[in-house]
Amino acid sequence: MGILEIKNVGKRFGGLQALGDVNLSVAENTVHAIIGPNGAGKSTLLNCLVGKLIPDTGSVTFQGQSLLGRSPHEINQMGVSRVFQTPEIFADLTVFENVMIPCFAHRDGSFKLNGISAIRGQNDIKEMAEAILMDVNMIDKRDMTASSMSRGDKRRLEMAMCLVQEPKLLLLDEPTAGMARADTNNTIDLLKEIKEKRDITMAIIEHDMHVVFSMAERITVLAQGTPLVEDTPENIKGHPKVREAYLGEAQV
């Protein structure tokens, strides 16, 4: 059984079937990519995983616990964090302040980390934030205002805000969207470093095949809300069903 299990998940919006009987297992401590043409159901599936949508049918479990019916905050506290297509940061705050924010849950100084409540002093929280900034190579930018940074650095900052919560599963929704190739390659390198340093599983939705084939250990291909193929990157390349989904016709 994988750390994330998706079984027979279906979702409709009126007469449109966005997902139809999706089955997917993500093994612990792996990088699993979910790809497919526009409209394949990738974002709908991701929204079902983080509590933004509730599937009409099926089940979604993380470490054996159901995610269905839970709020995005509850799912986050269980150890699931999401990086959005557009970085969600506090533009008027500094890099350091942004990373400290997820540490706090209550105004009295207590905070909740992966569902565990504790009381820590301000120095302990600062040390935690500094360690994360070191991990993502942003310690030299700690006093910069977030709005003044490049898109690549904003993405890096959002990852730091996720990592300070010590997630077991990191969901990445097109983490290199809108980036120049240099920033894309830097993001790939960063994600590889994070995976090496931390006991973390990653599920990635991505259109850039350079990113997918640089990182993924398993790939699931969706088309019209239904999984076509799940296999290793080597076997996905040139697969006739994948070619048909992307190009519109079977390739010999």
Summary of the structure (lengths in Angstrom):
residues: 252
radius of gyration: 18.7
end to end distance: 35.6
largest distance: 65.1
contacts: 792
relative contact order: 0.18
helix: 37%
strand: 28%
